[in-house]
Structures are given as structure tokens and as C-alpha cells.
Amino acid sequence: MHSGSLKKVAAEYSGSYPTVRLRLDRLIQKAEILEEKRELSAFEQTLRVLLAYQTIAPAAYQTLLEAHRKQIDTAA
């Protein structure tokens, strides 16, 4: 999470700047998920990881998360 030249990193690994930027953004998202202060259910953690890996669309993430939270509220 420190600054540096992504162009230098891209050149070092023979990759393109956009690829390095995308991978760094995903890595930052994953780190933020792990550093989350409040307790998350296993389901919500899984959803957040899927979103960070971009294996689930943001709209689907939001829909599933809202349904999950409603179910938790109903059960309580």
C-alpha cells in the first residue's frame, strides 16, 4: 500500500501498465476485506472475496448481500 512506479513494475515483469494496475487494485481490495474491523459472516466474507476477484458482478453482489442481511434480521 506504499507508493511506487507501476510503470517500473510493469517493465520488470514484462507486463503492461493496465494489467499491473488491475492486479494491484484487486490485491488492495483483498487486503481491505481482511482488515475489515466488524465481524462478517462467512457468507459475506465469501461474497466480498468474489467481488474482489471480479468473479461476481457488483449488482449481483449487492442483491445477494441485501438478501442475506434481510435473512439474518428476520432470524434474529
BELRAPE-V866787 format. One record per pair of residues at least 24 apart in sequence whose ideal C-beta (glycine too) atoms are under 10 Angstrom apart, sorted by the first residue. I is the first residue (numbers start at 1). J is the second residue. D is the distance in whole Angstrom. If there is no record, write none. Layout:
BEGIN
i j d
I J D
I J D
END
This chain:
BEGIN
i j d
1 27 9
1 28 7
1 31 7
1 32 10
22 54 9
25 52 9
25 54 10
26 51 10
26 52 6
26 53 7
26 54 7
27 52 9
28 52 9
29 53 9
29 54 9
41 68 7
41 69 9
41 72 7
43 68 6
43 69 10
43 71 9
43 72 9
44 68 7
44 69 8
44 72 9
END
